[in-house]
Amino acid sequence: DEPLTVEDLAAHAGCSARTLARRFTEQLGTSPGRWLLAQRVIAARELLESSELPVDTVARRVGLSSATNLRRRFLDALGTTPGAYRRTFRAGPS
C-alpha cells in the first residue's frame, strides 16, 4: 500500500532503474511498473472477494490511492468495475 517508483525498486535491488527494467522484462516479460500494478489489482480482487470494505478503502489498502483510480485500473485489467466484480463474486454459482 505504499507509493513505489521504479527508482525505489531499483534502489532496493541494488541496481539502476534501467538495469531493473531490463532484467524485469527479460525475466517476467513486463515492466516493473506494469508488474506492480498487476499485483495491486490482484490484491484488490482478493479484498473485494473476502471483505465488505468500501471500494475507496480497498483502493488505499492496495496502494491505488482512490476509488476512481482503482475503478480505472480494474476496468483496464479486467473489463469490469470493482463493484460489479464484487457483486458477481458474491452471487456465486447458480
Rosetta blueprint (number, residue, H / E / L):
1 D L
2 E L
3 P L
4 L L
5 T L
6 V H
7 E H
8 D H
9 L H
10 A H
11 A H
12 H H
13 A H
14 G L
15 C L
16 S L
17 A H
18 R H
19 T H
20 L H
21 A H
22 R H
23 R H
24 F H
25 T H
26 E H
27 Q H
28 L H
29 G L
30 T L
31 S L
32 P H
33 G H
34 R H
35 W H
36 L H
37 L H
38 A H
39 Q H
40 R H
41 V H
42 I H
43 A H
44 A H
45 R H
46 E H
47 L H
48 L H
49 E H
50 S H
51 S L
52 E L
53 L L
54 P L
55 V H
56 D H
57 T H
58 V H
59 A H
60 R H
61 R H
62 V L
63 G L
64 L L
65 S L
66 S L
67 A H
68 T H
69 N H
70 L H
71 R H
72 R H
73 R H
74 F H
75 L H
76 D H
77 A H
78 L H
79 G L
80 T L
81 T L
82 P H
83 G H
84 A H
85 Y H
86 R H
87 R H
88 T H
89 F H
90 R H
91 A H
92 G L
93 P L
94 S L
